[in-house]
Amino acid sequence: KRTRDRQPTMWVATTDLPTAASHPFYARLNRLLSEQRFDDFVEQACATFYAETMGRPGLPPGIYFRLLFVGYFEGLDSERGIAWRAADSLTLRDFLGLALDEAPPDHSTISRTRRLMDLETHRAVFSWILERLASVGLVKGKTIGIDATTLEANAALRTIVHRDTGESYQEFLTKLAEASGIKTPMRAALARLDRKRKKKGSNDDWKNPHDPDAKITKMKDGRTHFAHKAEHAVDLKTGAILTVTVQPANQGDTTSLDQTLAGAVDHLLDLKQTTDQAITTAEEVVTDKGYHSRRKIRELTEAGFRTYISEPDRPRQSWRGQRAERDAVYRNRRRIRGARGKRLLRKRGELLERPAAHLYETGGMRRTHLRGHANILKRLLVHAGACNLGLWMRTTFGVGTPRGLQGRVAVLLAVLHTRWRYLSSRLSAFVTAYDRHRATNLVSSSRALARCALPEIGTCTTGCQ
C-alpha cells in the first residue's frame, strides 16, 4: 500500500504554519485604508449595532466592508461565494486581517451583519470613500453623466401571484379556460389560451410574493424577467461615481433621473463643505437618448443645468402652446451638435459605460442574490465604493484591480516581444546591408587590382623590354 493514513498532529506552532506572500494590490489597498483610518471610521459609525456582552461574537465592521470590497474586486455575485473565496485564499485572509488559526466568517454571518446594519451606515461608507477621492482631486463636479441599467432579480416568473386575489398564474388561467367553456383544461389548451391574451405580464396585476419590489421587464438580451433598475451618476471629468440608486425596473428614465441627480448634487454640496478642493456643483448633465423628453429638458433648464442629452430620431414636432419646451429642446440640440457636445457625448461612452461594466459585468452584480431595494442598495453602495477605491488605486499606483497586474505582465511581455522582433529585424537588415557592402567592396577591390595589373601584362606580351 503506497498511501498510508496520516494522523494529524495535535499541536502546531504558529511559527511553523505556511505563509504566503500577500497580493501586492491588496497590500497597497490595506495600507491606503490604514493611512486614512478606515477601521476607526467604520467602528465609530457601526458602534450602535454592537453589544458589549450579549449574543455571539459579531463580525467586525472593517472585516465586513472589506468582504464586500472583495466581492467587487474578485467578481463574486453572492455572499456565499465571498465567504468561500475568503476561506480559500491566504491572500484574502491577510487582507481581512485574519490569523491562520482564525476561522473566516461564513455567509450567514455576512448576511446577518448586513441585515442588522441600516442603509444609512452603508451610505456613510460610500460618502467616506467619495470624500477621500475629493481630497486628492478626483472629484470635479461640473459635468455629471447619468445612466441606468437593469439587474436581474432573485425571483422567478413562475411564482407570480395576482395582486387582488392572491391566486397563482396557473390557477388564473384555469379559471379563464373554464369560463370560456373548457371543462377539463389541459396544459396545451392553457398555453393556447394564454398565447392569445394581451398585456398578460402587467405589473399592475401581478407581483412576486418573495420580492414585491421586483418588476416584470425586458432585459438587455431580450428576455422577460423580474428585475430592478440601478442608476448611477458619474463625474465625467475623472470617472468617479457620485451616487447610486435602485428604483423599480418599470420606471422610465425621465422619472428616475430626478432622484439620482438630486443624490449627486447633495454629495457634491457635502464635499464642497468638507474638503478644500475646488468642486463645482453640477452645471452640466449628460445622458443618452432614453432621457430625452421636452418636459424634462425644460425642467432641467429651469433648474439651472445645461443639458447634453442625445436626441432620438423623431418626425417634425408640434410646439403649439409649448414655447418654453421648444426653446429648451432647440438649445439642447444646438449644444449636442457643437464640438464640446460631441466631445462630452464621446466621453459619456467612455467614462459612464466603463463604470457600469466594472460594476455589473466584471463586478458580478448583473444578477442580484438579494431581495428588496434596501438590501440591494446596501450591497450596491459598497460595490460602487470599491469601484471608487479602484479609481483611487489606479491614480495612485497605476493598477485599479487585482487582475490588472496580470494584464500588466502580459503587456510587458508583449512590449518586450515586440521590441525583440524590432531589434531582430533591424539587426538582420544591418547584417544584410553589411554583407552587401562588404561584397561590393570586394568586387571593387578586385576590379581595381585587375586594372593595375593589366599594363604589366601588356608590356610583357609585346616584348618591349
C-alpha positions as a Markdown table, in Angstrom:
| # | Residue | x | y | z |
|---|---|---|---|---|
| 1 | Lys | 0.0 | 0.0 | 0.0 |
| 2 | Arg | 1.7 | 3.2 | -1.2 |
| 3 | Thr | -0.6 | 5.7 | 0.5 |
| 4 | Arg | -1.0 | 5.4 | 4.3 |
| 5 | Asp | -3.4 | 7.2 | 6.6 |
| 6 | Arg | -1.7 | 10.1 | 8.3 |
| 7 | Gln | -2.6 | 11.0 | 11.8 |
| 8 | Pro | -2.7 | 14.8 | 12.2 |
| 9 | Thr | -0.5 | 16.3 | 14.9 |
| 10 | Met | -2.3 | 17.6 | 18.0 |
| 11 | Trp | -0.2 | 20.8 | 18.4 |
| 12 | Val | 1.2 | 23.0 | 15.7 |
| 13 | Ala | 3.3 | 26.1 | 16.4 |
| 14 | Thr | 2.1 | 29.2 | 14.6 |
| 15 | Thr | 5.7 | 29.8 | 13.5 |
| 16 | Asp | 5.6 | 26.5 | 11.6 |
| 17 | Leu | 2.4 | 27.4 | 9.7 |
| 18 | Pro | 3.0 | 28.2 | 6.0 |
| 19 | Thr | 2.8 | 31.8 | 5.0 |
| 20 | Ala | 2.2 | 33.2 | 1.5 |
| 21 | Ala | 3.2 | 36.5 | 0.1 |
| 22 | Ser | 0.2 | 38.8 | 0.0 |
| 23 | His | -1.1 | 40.1 | -3.3 |
| 24 | Pro | 0.6 | 43.5 | -4.0 |
| 25 | Phe | -2.7 | 45.1 | -4.9 |
| 26 | Tyr | -4.4 | 44.1 | -1.6 |
| 27 | Ala | -1.3 | 45.0 | 0.4 |
| 28 | Arg | -1.3 | 48.5 | -1.1 |
| 29 | Leu | -5.1 | 48.9 | -0.6 |
| 30 | Asn | -4.8 | 47.8 | 3.0 |
| 31 | Arg | -2.0 | 50.3 | 3.5 |
| 32 | Leu | -4.1 | 53.0 | 1.9 |
| 33 | Leu | -7.1 | 52.2 | 4.1 |
| 34 | Ser | -4.9 | 52.2 | 7.2 |
| 35 | Glu | -3.4 | 55.6 | 6.4 |
| 36 | Gln | -6.9 | 57.0 | 6.1 |
| 37 | Arg | -8.0 | 55.3 | 9.4 |
| 38 | Phe | -10.8 | 53.4 | 7.7 |
| 39 | Asp | -11.3 | 50.9 | 10.5 |
| 40 | Asp | -11.7 | 53.7 | 13.1 |
| 41 | Phe | -14.3 | 55.4 | 11.0 |
| 42 | Val | -16.4 | 52.2 | 10.5 |
| 43 | Glu | -16.1 | 51.2 | 14.1 |
| 44 | Gln | -17.5 | 54.5 | 15.2 |
| 45 | Ala | -20.2 | 54.5 | 12.5 |
| 46 | Cys | -21.3 | 51.0 | 13.5 |
| 47 | Ala | -21.0 | 51.3 | 17.3 |
| 48 | Thr | -24.7 | 51.3 | 17.8 |
| 49 | Phe | -25.2 | 47.9 | 16.2 |
| 50 | Tyr | -22.9 | 46.0 | 18.5 |
| 51 | Ala | -23.4 | 45.0 | 22.2 |
| 52 | Glu | -20.8 | 44.5 | 24.8 |
| 53 | Thr | -21.7 | 41.2 | 26.4 |
| 54 | Met | -24.9 | 39.9 | 24.7 |
| 55 | Gly | -25.1 | 37.3 | 21.9 |
| 56 | Arg | -22.5 | 35.6 | 19.8 |
| 57 | Pro | -19.3 | 37.5 | 18.7 |
| 58 | Gly | -20.1 | 39.8 | 15.9 |
| 59 | Leu | -18.3 | 40.4 | 12.6 |
| 60 | Pro | -16.0 | 43.5 | 13.0 |
| 61 | Pro | -17.2 | 46.3 | 10.7 |
| 62 | Gly | -13.8 | 46.6 | 9.0 |
| 63 | Ile | -13.8 | 42.9 | 8.0 |
| 64 | Tyr | -17.5 | 43.1 | 6.9 |
| 65 | Phe | -16.9 | 46.0 | 4.5 |
| 66 | Arg | -13.6 | 44.5 | 3.3 |
| 67 | Leu | -15.6 | 41.3 | 2.4 |
| 68 | Leu | -17.9 | 43.4 | 0.2 |
| 69 | Phe | -14.9 | 45.1 | -1.4 |
| 70 | Val | -13.6 | 41.6 | -2.2 |
| 71 | Gly | -17.0 | 40.9 | -3.9 |
| 72 | Tyr | -16.3 | 43.7 | -6.4 |
| 73 | Phe | -12.6 | 43.1 | -6.9 |
| 74 | Glu | -13.0 | 39.3 | -7.4 |
| 75 | Gly | -16.3 | 39.5 | -9.4 |
| 76 | Leu | -18.3 | 37.5 | -6.8 |
| 77 | Asp | -22.1 | 37.9 | -7.0 |
| 78 | Ser | -23.2 | 36.3 | -3.8 |
| 79 | Glu | -22.3 | 36.5 | -0.2 |
| 80 | Arg | -21.9 | 32.7 | -0.1 |
| 81 | Gly | -19.3 | 33.0 | -2.9 |
| 82 | Ile | -17.5 | 35.7 | -0.9 |
| 83 | Ala | -17.3 | 33.5 | 2.2 |
| 84 | Trp | -16.0 | 30.6 | 0.2 |
| 85 | Arg | -13.4 | 32.7 | -1.5 |
| 86 | Ala | -12.2 | 34.2 | 1.8 |
| 87 | Ala | -11.9 | 30.8 | 3.3 |
| 88 | Asp | -9.9 | 29.5 | 0.3 |
| 89 | Ser | -7.3 | 32.3 | -0.2 |
| 90 | Leu | -4.4 | 33.1 | 2.1 |
| 91 | Thr | -4.1 | 36.5 | 0.4 |
| 92 | Leu | -7.7 | 37.5 | 1.3 |
| 93 | Arg | -7.2 | 36.3 | 4.8 |
| 94 | Asp | -4.2 | 38.6 | 5.1 |
| 95 | Phe | -6.3 | 41.5 | 3.5 |
| 96 | Leu | -9.1 | 40.8 | 6.1 |
| 97 | Gly | -6.6 | 40.7 | 8.9 |
| 98 | Leu | -7.4 | 37.1 | 9.9 |
| 99 | Ala | -4.7 | 34.9 | 11.5 |
| 100 | Leu | -4.2 | 31.4 | 10.2 |
| 101 | Asp | -5.8 | 29.9 | 13.3 |
| 102 | Glu | -8.9 | 32.1 | 12.9 |
| 103 | Ala | -12.0 | 30.8 | 11.1 |
| 104 | Pro | -13.2 | 33.2 | 8.3 |
| 105 | Pro | -16.8 | 34.3 | 8.5 |
| 106 | Asp | -19.5 | 32.2 | 6.8 |
| 107 | His | -22.2 | 33.5 | 4.6 |
| 108 | Ser | -24.8 | 33.5 | 7.3 |
| 109 | Thr | -22.7 | 35.8 | 9.4 |
| 110 | Ile | -22.2 | 38.2 | 6.5 |
| 111 | Ser | -25.9 | 38.3 | 5.6 |
| 112 | Arg | -26.9 | 38.8 | 9.3 |
| 113 | Thr | -24.5 | 41.7 | 9.6 |
| 114 | Arg | -25.9 | 43.3 | 6.5 |
| 115 | Arg | -29.5 | 42.9 | 7.8 |
| 116 | Leu | -28.5 | 44.5 | 11.2 |
| 117 | Met | -26.7 | 47.5 | 9.7 |
| 118 | Asp | -29.0 | 50.1 | 8.3 |
| 119 | Leu | -28.9 | 51.7 | 4.9 |
| 120 | Glu | -27.6 | 55.0 | 6.2 |
| 121 | Thr | -24.4 | 53.3 | 7.5 |
| 122 | His | -23.7 | 51.8 | 4.1 |
| 123 | Arg | -24.3 | 55.2 | 2.5 |
| 124 | Ala | -21.9 | 56.8 | 5.0 |
| 125 | Val | -19.2 | 54.4 | 4.0 |
| 126 | Phe | -19.7 | 55.3 | 0.3 |
| 127 | Ser | -19.6 | 59.0 | 1.2 |
| 128 | Trp | -16.4 | 58.5 | 3.2 |
| 129 | Ile | -14.7 | 57.0 | 0.2 |
| 130 | Leu | -16.0 | 59.7 | -2.1 |
| 131 | Glu | -14.7 | 62.3 | 0.3 |
| 132 | Arg | -11.2 | 60.7 | 0.2 |
| 133 | Leu | -11.4 | 60.9 | -3.6 |
| 134 | Ala | -12.3 | 64.5 | -3.5 |
| 135 | Ser | -9.4 | 65.3 | -1.1 |
| 136 | Val | -6.9 | 64.1 | -3.8 |
| 137 | Gly | -8.6 | 66.0 | -6.6 |
| 138 | Leu | -10.6 | 63.1 | -8.2 |
| 139 | Val | -14.0 | 64.9 | -8.0 |
| 140 | Lys | -14.6 | 68.0 | -10.0 |
| 141 | Gly | -18.4 | 68.1 | -10.1 |
| 142 | Lys | -19.0 | 70.4 | -13.1 |
| 143 | Thr | -20.2 | 67.8 | -15.6 |
| 144 | Ile | -22.3 | 64.8 | -14.5 |
| 145 | Gly | -23.2 | 61.8 | -16.6 |
| 146 | Ile | -26.2 | 59.7 | -15.7 |
| 147 | Asp | -27.1 | 56.2 | -16.9 |
| 148 | Ala | -29.3 | 53.3 | -15.8 |
| 149 | Thr | -29.3 | 49.5 | -16.3 |
| 150 | Thr | -31.4 | 46.5 | -15.3 |
| 151 | Leu | -30.4 | 44.0 | -12.7 |
| 152 | Glu | -31.9 | 40.5 | -12.8 |
| 153 | Ala | -33.9 | 39.9 | -9.7 |
| 154 | Asn | -33.8 | 36.8 | -7.5 |
| 155 | Ala | -37.4 | 36.0 | -8.4 |
| 156 | Ala | -39.0 | 33.6 | -10.9 |
| 157 | Leu | -41.9 | 34.4 | -13.2 |
| 158 | Arg | -43.5 | 31.0 | -12.4 |
| 159 | Thr | -44.1 | 32.1 | -8.8 |
| 160 | Ile | -46.1 | 35.2 | -9.6 |
| 161 | Val | -49.5 | 35.8 | -7.9 |
| 162 | His | -52.4 | 38.1 | -8.7 |
| 163 | Arg | -52.3 | 41.3 | -6.7 |
| 164 | Asp | -56.1 | 41.3 | -5.9 |
| 165 | Thr | -56.9 | 37.6 | -5.4 |
| 166 | Gly | -53.5 | 36.1 | -4.5 |
| 167 | Glu | -54.0 | 33.2 | -6.9 |
| 168 | Ser | -51.2 | 31.8 | -9.0 |
| 169 | Tyr | -50.9 | 32.3 | -12.7 |
| 170 | Gln | -51.9 | 28.6 | -13.4 |
| 171 | Glu | -55.0 | 29.0 | -11.3 |
| 172 | Phe | -55.9 | 32.2 | -13.1 |
| 173 | Leu | -55.6 | 30.5 | -16.5 |
| 174 | Thr | -57.6 | 27.6 | -15.3 |
| 175 | Lys | -60.5 | 29.8 | -14.3 |
| 176 | Leu | -60.3 | 31.7 | -17.6 |
| 177 | Ala | -60.4 | 28.3 | -19.5 |
| 178 | Glu | -63.4 | 27.1 | -17.5 |
| 179 | Ala | -65.2 | 30.4 | -18.1 |
| 180 | Ser | -64.6 | 30.0 | -21.8 |
| 181 | Gly | -66.2 | 26.6 | -21.9 |
| 182 | Ile | -63.3 | 24.2 | -21.5 |
| 183 | Lys | -64.3 | 21.8 | -18.8 |
| 184 | Thr | -61.0 | 20.0 | -18.2 |
| 185 | Pro | -58.3 | 22.3 | -19.5 |
| 186 | Met | -55.0 | 20.6 | -20.3 |
| 187 | Arg | -51.6 | 22.3 | -20.4 |
| 188 | Ala | -51.7 | 22.7 | -24.2 |
| 189 | Ala | -55.1 | 24.3 | -24.1 |
| 190 | Leu | -54.0 | 26.7 | -21.4 |
| 191 | Ala | -50.9 | 27.6 | -23.4 |
| 192 | Arg | -53.1 | 28.3 | -26.5 |
| 193 | Leu | -55.4 | 30.5 | -24.4 |
| 194 | Asp | -52.6 | 32.4 | -22.8 |
| 195 | Arg | -50.9 | 33.0 | -26.2 |
| 196 | Lys | -53.9 | 35.0 | -27.4 |
| 197 | Arg | -54.1 | 37.2 | -24.4 |
| 198 | Lys | -52.7 | 40.7 | -24.5 |
| 199 | Lys | -50.8 | 42.5 | -21.7 |
| 200 | Lys | -50.6 | 39.3 | -19.7 |
| 201 | Gly | -47.5 | 40.4 | -17.8 |
| 202 | Ser | -48.7 | 43.6 | -16.4 |
| 203 | Asn | -47.1 | 44.8 | -13.2 |
| 204 | Asp | -50.4 | 46.4 | -12.2 |
| 205 | Asp | -52.0 | 42.9 | -11.9 |
| 206 | Trp | -49.1 | 40.6 | -10.9 |
| 207 | Lys | -46.3 | 40.6 | -8.3 |
| 208 | Asn | -43.8 | 38.2 | -6.9 |
| 209 | Pro | -44.6 | 37.2 | -3.3 |
| 210 | His | -41.0 | 36.8 | -2.3 |
| 211 | Asp | -39.7 | 40.1 | -3.8 |
| 212 | Pro | -42.5 | 42.7 | -4.2 |
| 213 | Asp | -40.0 | 45.3 | -5.3 |
| 214 | Ala | -39.1 | 43.3 | -8.4 |
| 215 | Lys | -40.9 | 44.3 | -11.6 |
| 216 | Ile | -41.6 | 42.4 | -14.8 |
| 217 | Thr | -39.5 | 44.0 | -17.6 |
| 218 | Lys | -37.5 | 43.2 | -20.7 |
| 219 | Met | -33.8 | 42.7 | -20.1 |
| 220 | Lys | -31.0 | 43.9 | -22.3 |
| 221 | Asp | -30.7 | 40.5 | -24.0 |
| 222 | Gly | -34.4 | 40.5 | -24.9 |
| 223 | Arg | -35.6 | 38.1 | -22.1 |
| 224 | Thr | -38.6 | 39.0 | -20.0 |
| 225 | His | -37.7 | 38.7 | -16.3 |
| 226 | Phe | -38.2 | 40.2 | -12.9 |
| 227 | Ala | -35.7 | 42.9 | -12.5 |
| 228 | His | -34.6 | 46.1 | -10.6 |
| 229 | Lys | -33.3 | 49.3 | -12.1 |
| 230 | Ala | -29.9 | 50.6 | -11.0 |
| 231 | Glu | -28.9 | 54.2 | -11.9 |
| 232 | His | -25.6 | 55.9 | -11.2 |
| 233 | Ala | -24.2 | 59.4 | -11.7 |
| 234 | Val | -20.5 | 59.8 | -12.7 |
| 235 | Asp | -18.2 | 62.7 | -12.8 |
| 236 | Leu | -17.3 | 62.9 | -16.4 |
| 237 | Lys | -14.0 | 64.7 | -15.7 |
| 238 | Thr | -12.5 | 61.9 | -13.6 |
| 239 | Gly | -14.8 | 58.9 | -13.7 |
| 240 | Ala | -15.7 | 58.9 | -10.0 |
| 241 | Ile | -19.1 | 57.5 | -9.1 |
| 242 | Leu | -21.1 | 60.3 | -7.3 |
| 243 | Thr | -24.2 | 58.3 | -6.3 |
| 244 | Val | -26.1 | 55.1 | -7.0 |
| 245 | Thr | -29.8 | 54.5 | -6.7 |
| 246 | Val | -32.0 | 51.4 | -7.0 |
| 247 | Gln | -35.5 | 52.0 | -8.4 |
| 248 | Pro | -38.4 | 50.0 | -9.9 |
| 249 | Ala | -37.5 | 48.4 | -13.2 |
| 250 | Asn | -40.7 | 49.6 | -14.9 |
| 251 | Gln | -40.0 | 53.3 | -14.1 |
| 252 | Gly | -38.9 | 55.4 | -17.1 |
| 253 | Asp | -35.6 | 57.1 | -17.3 |
| 254 | Thr | -37.1 | 60.6 | -17.3 |
| 255 | Thr | -38.8 | 59.7 | -14.0 |
| 256 | Ser | -35.8 | 58.1 | -12.2 |
| 257 | Leu | -33.5 | 60.9 | -13.2 |
| 258 | Asp | -34.7 | 63.3 | -10.5 |
| 259 | Gln | -33.7 | 61.0 | -7.6 |
| 260 | Thr | -30.3 | 60.2 | -9.0 |
| 261 | Leu | -29.4 | 63.8 | -9.9 |
| 262 | Ala | -30.6 | 65.1 | -6.5 |
| 263 | Gly | -28.4 | 62.5 | -4.8 |
| 264 | Ala | -25.4 | 63.6 | -6.8 |
| 265 | Val | -26.0 | 67.3 | -6.1 |
| 266 | Asp | -26.3 | 66.5 | -2.3 |
| 267 | His | -23.0 | 64.6 | -2.3 |
| 268 | Leu | -21.3 | 67.5 | -4.2 |
| 269 | Leu | -22.6 | 70.1 | -1.7 |
| 270 | Asp | -21.3 | 68.0 | 1.2 |
| 271 | Leu | -17.9 | 67.6 | -0.4 |
| 272 | Lys | -17.7 | 71.3 | -1.1 |
| 273 | Gln | -18.1 | 72.0 | 2.6 |
| 274 | Thr | -15.8 | 69.2 | 3.9 |
| 275 | Thr | -12.9 | 69.5 | 1.5 |
| 276 | Asp | -10.7 | 72.3 | 0.4 |
| 277 | Gln | -10.7 | 71.3 | -3.2 |
| 278 | Ala | -12.3 | 73.4 | -6.0 |
| 279 | Ile | -15.6 | 71.5 | -6.6 |
| 280 | Thr | -18.3 | 72.8 | -8.8 |
| 281 | Thr | -21.9 | 71.9 | -8.0 |
| 282 | Ala | -23.3 | 70.2 | -11.2 |
| 283 | Glu | -23.6 | 72.6 | -14.0 |
| 284 | Glu | -23.9 | 70.2 | -16.9 |
| 285 | Val | -25.9 | 67.0 | -17.3 |
| 286 | Val | -25.0 | 64.4 | -20.0 |
| 287 | Thr | -27.3 | 61.4 | -20.7 |
| 288 | Asp | -28.3 | 59.2 | -23.6 |
| 289 | Lys | -31.5 | 59.5 | -25.7 |
| 290 | Gly | -33.5 | 57.5 | -23.2 |
| 291 | Tyr | -33.7 | 60.6 | -21.0 |
| 292 | His | -34.8 | 62.9 | -23.8 |
| 293 | Ser | -38.2 | 64.5 | -23.1 |
| 294 | Arg | -39.3 | 68.0 | -23.8 |
| 295 | Arg | -40.8 | 68.4 | -20.3 |
| 296 | Lys | -37.7 | 67.0 | -18.6 |
| 297 | Ile | -35.3 | 69.2 | -20.6 |
| 298 | Arg | -37.4 | 72.2 | -19.7 |
| 299 | Glu | -37.3 | 71.3 | -16.0 |
| 300 | Leu | -33.5 | 70.8 | -16.1 |
| 301 | Thr | -33.0 | 74.1 | -17.9 |
| 302 | Glu | -35.2 | 76.0 | -15.4 |
| 303 | Ala | -33.2 | 74.4 | -12.6 |
| 304 | Gly | -30.0 | 75.9 | -14.0 |
| 305 | Phe | -28.5 | 72.9 | -15.7 |
| 306 | Arg | -27.0 | 72.8 | -19.2 |
| 307 | Thr | -28.2 | 69.6 | -20.9 |
| 308 | Tyr | -26.3 | 67.5 | -23.3 |
| 309 | Ile | -28.9 | 64.8 | -24.0 |
| 310 | Ser | -28.8 | 62.7 | -27.2 |
| 311 | Glu | -31.9 | 63.3 | -29.3 |
| 312 | Pro | -33.6 | 60.3 | -30.9 |
| 313 | Asp | -34.8 | 60.3 | -34.5 |
| 314 | Arg | -38.3 | 61.8 | -34.5 |
| 315 | Pro | -40.5 | 63.3 | -37.1 |
| 316 | Arg | -41.3 | 67.0 | -37.2 |
| 317 | Gln | -42.7 | 68.1 | -33.8 |
| 318 | Ser | -45.6 | 70.3 | -33.0 |
| 319 | Trp | -44.8 | 73.0 | -30.3 |
| 320 | Arg | -48.2 | 74.7 | -30.0 |
| 321 | Gly | -48.5 | 76.1 | -26.5 |
| 322 | Gln | -45.1 | 74.8 | -25.5 |
| 323 | Arg | -42.8 | 77.6 | -26.3 |
| 324 | Ala | -40.5 | 77.1 | -23.2 |
| 325 | Glu | -40.2 | 73.4 | -24.1 |
| 326 | Arg | -39.3 | 74.2 | -27.7 |
| 327 | Asp | -36.6 | 76.7 | -26.7 |
| 328 | Ala | -35.1 | 74.2 | -24.3 |
| 329 | Val | -35.1 | 71.4 | -26.8 |
| 330 | Tyr | -33.6 | 73.6 | -29.5 |
| 331 | Arg | -30.8 | 74.8 | -27.2 |
| 332 | Asn | -30.0 | 71.2 | -26.2 |
| 333 | Arg | -29.9 | 70.3 | -29.9 |
| 334 | Arg | -27.6 | 73.1 | -30.7 |
| 335 | Arg | -25.3 | 72.1 | -27.8 |
| 336 | Ile | -25.0 | 68.4 | -28.7 |
| 337 | Arg | -24.2 | 69.3 | -32.4 |
| 338 | Gly | -21.3 | 71.5 | -31.3 |
| 339 | Ala | -17.7 | 70.5 | -30.8 |
| 340 | Arg | -18.0 | 70.4 | -27.0 |
| 341 | Gly | -21.3 | 68.5 | -27.1 |
| 342 | Lys | -19.8 | 65.8 | -29.3 |
| 343 | Arg | -16.7 | 65.6 | -27.1 |
| 344 | Leu | -18.9 | 65.2 | -24.0 |
| 345 | Leu | -21.1 | 62.5 | -25.6 |
| 346 | Arg | -17.9 | 60.6 | -26.6 |
| 347 | Lys | -16.7 | 60.9 | -23.0 |
| 348 | Arg | -20.0 | 59.7 | -21.8 |
| 349 | Gly | -19.5 | 56.5 | -23.7 |
| 350 | Glu | -16.0 | 56.1 | -22.2 |
| 351 | Leu | -16.4 | 57.3 | -18.6 |
| 352 | Leu | -20.1 | 56.3 | -18.0 |
| 353 | Glu | -20.3 | 52.9 | -19.7 |
| 354 | Arg | -17.0 | 51.8 | -18.2 |
| 355 | Pro | -18.1 | 52.0 | -14.5 |
| 356 | Ala | -21.3 | 50.2 | -15.5 |
| 357 | Ala | -19.2 | 47.4 | -17.0 |
| 358 | His | -17.0 | 47.3 | -13.9 |
| 359 | Leu | -19.9 | 47.2 | -11.5 |
| 360 | Tyr | -22.3 | 44.8 | -13.2 |
| 361 | Glu | -20.3 | 42.7 | -15.7 |
| 362 | Thr | -16.8 | 42.0 | -14.2 |
| 363 | Gly | -18.0 | 43.1 | -10.7 |
| 364 | Gly | -20.7 | 40.3 | -10.7 |
| 365 | Met | -23.8 | 42.4 | -9.9 |
| 366 | Arg | -25.7 | 41.8 | -13.1 |
| 367 | Arg | -27.9 | 39.3 | -11.2 |
| 368 | Thr | -28.7 | 40.0 | -7.6 |
| 369 | His | -29.0 | 37.3 | -5.0 |
| 370 | Leu | -30.7 | 39.7 | -2.5 |
| 371 | Arg | -34.3 | 40.8 | -2.4 |
| 372 | Gly | -35.8 | 44.2 | -1.6 |
| 373 | His | -34.5 | 47.6 | -2.8 |
| 374 | Ala | -32.9 | 48.3 | 0.6 |
| 375 | Asn | -30.8 | 45.1 | 0.7 |
| 376 | Ile | -29.7 | 45.5 | -2.9 |
| 377 | Leu | -28.8 | 49.2 | -2.4 |
| 378 | Lys | -26.7 | 48.3 | 0.7 |
| 379 | Arg | -24.6 | 45.9 | -1.4 |
| 380 | Leu | -24.5 | 48.2 | -4.4 |
| 381 | Leu | -23.3 | 51.3 | -2.4 |
| 382 | Val | -20.3 | 49.4 | -1.1 |
| 383 | His | -19.8 | 47.9 | -4.5 |
| 384 | Ala | -19.7 | 51.4 | -6.0 |
| 385 | Gly | -17.4 | 52.5 | -3.2 |
| 386 | Ala | -15.0 | 49.7 | -4.1 |
| 387 | Cys | -15.1 | 50.9 | -7.7 |
| 388 | Asn | -14.1 | 54.4 | -6.5 |
| 389 | Leu | -11.3 | 52.7 | -4.4 |
| 390 | Gly | -10.1 | 51.1 | -7.7 |
| 391 | Leu | -10.0 | 54.5 | -9.3 |
| 392 | Trp | -8.0 | 55.9 | -6.4 |
| 393 | Met | -5.6 | 52.9 | -6.6 |
| 394 | Arg | -5.3 | 53.3 | -10.4 |
| 395 | Thr | -4.4 | 57.0 | -10.0 |
| 396 | Thr | -2.0 | 56.4 | -7.1 |
| 397 | Phe | -0.3 | 53.2 | -8.1 |
| 398 | Gly | -1.3 | 52.6 | -11.7 |
| 399 | Val | -3.4 | 49.5 | -11.1 |
| 400 | Gly | -7.1 | 49.6 | -10.2 |
| 401 | Thr | -7.9 | 45.9 | -9.8 |
| 402 | Pro | -6.0 | 42.8 | -8.6 |
| 403 | Arg | -6.3 | 41.3 | -12.1 |
| 404 | Gly | -4.8 | 44.4 | -13.6 |
| 405 | Leu | -1.4 | 43.2 | -12.6 |
| 406 | Gln | -1.9 | 40.1 | -14.7 |
| 407 | Gly | -2.6 | 42.5 | -17.6 |
| 408 | Arg | 0.4 | 44.5 | -16.8 |
| 409 | Val | 2.6 | 41.4 | -17.1 |
| 410 | Ala | 1.0 | 40.4 | -20.4 |
| 411 | Val | 1.5 | 44.0 | -21.7 |
| 412 | Leu | 5.1 | 43.9 | -20.5 |
| 413 | Leu | 5.8 | 40.6 | -22.2 |
| 414 | Ala | 4.1 | 41.8 | -25.4 |
| 415 | Val | 6.2 | 45.0 | -25.4 |
| 416 | Leu | 9.4 | 43.0 | -24.8 |
| 417 | His | 8.5 | 40.6 | -27.6 |
| 418 | Thr | 7.7 | 43.5 | -30.0 |
| 419 | Arg | 11.0 | 45.2 | -29.1 |
| 420 | Trp | 12.9 | 42.0 | -29.6 |
| 421 | Arg | 11.3 | 41.4 | -33.0 |
| 422 | Tyr | 12.0 | 45.0 | -34.0 |
| 423 | Leu | 15.6 | 44.8 | -32.9 |
| 424 | Ser | 16.0 | 41.4 | -34.6 |
| 425 | Ser | 14.7 | 42.8 | -37.8 |
| 426 | Arg | 16.9 | 45.8 | -37.6 |
| 427 | Leu | 19.9 | 43.6 | -36.8 |
| 428 | Ser | 19.1 | 41.3 | -39.7 |
| 429 | Ala | 18.8 | 44.3 | -42.0 |
| 430 | Phe | 22.1 | 45.7 | -40.7 |
| 431 | Val | 23.8 | 42.4 | -41.3 |
| 432 | Thr | 22.4 | 42.1 | -44.7 |
| 433 | Ala | 23.4 | 45.6 | -45.6 |
| 434 | Tyr | 26.9 | 45.0 | -44.1 |
| 435 | Asp | 27.3 | 41.8 | -46.2 |
| 436 | Arg | 26.1 | 43.5 | -49.3 |
| 437 | His | 28.5 | 46.4 | -48.6 |
| 438 | Arg | 31.4 | 44.1 | -48.0 |
| 439 | Ala | 30.7 | 42.1 | -51.2 |
| 440 | Thr | 30.5 | 45.4 | -53.1 |
| 441 | Asn | 33.9 | 46.4 | -51.7 |
| 442 | Leu | 35.5 | 43.1 | -52.5 |
| 443 | Val | 34.3 | 43.4 | -56.1 |
| 444 | Ser | 35.6 | 46.9 | -56.4 |
| 445 | Ser | 38.9 | 45.9 | -54.9 |
| 446 | Ser | 39.3 | 43.1 | -57.3 |
| 447 | Arg | 38.5 | 45.3 | -60.3 |
| 448 | Ala | 41.0 | 47.9 | -59.1 |
| 449 | Leu | 43.7 | 45.2 | -58.8 |
| 450 | Ala | 42.8 | 43.9 | -62.2 |
| 451 | Arg | 43.1 | 47.4 | -63.7 |
| 452 | Cys | 46.5 | 47.9 | -62.1 |
| 453 | Ala | 47.8 | 44.5 | -63.3 |
| 454 | Leu | 46.7 | 45.0 | -67.0 |
| 455 | Pro | 49.5 | 47.3 | -68.1 |
| 456 | Glu | 52.2 | 45.0 | -66.8 |
| 457 | Ile | 50.6 | 42.1 | -68.6 |
| 458 | Gly | 50.5 | 44.1 | -71.8 |
| 459 | Thr | 54.2 | 45.1 | -71.6 |
| 460 | Cys | 55.3 | 41.6 | -71.1 |
| 461 | Thr | 53.3 | 40.3 | -74.1 |
| 462 | Thr | 54.7 | 42.9 | -76.6 |
| 463 | Gly | 58.3 | 42.2 | -75.8 |
| 464 | Cys | 59.3 | 45.9 | -75.3 |
| 465 | Gln | 61.8 | 45.1 | -72.6 |
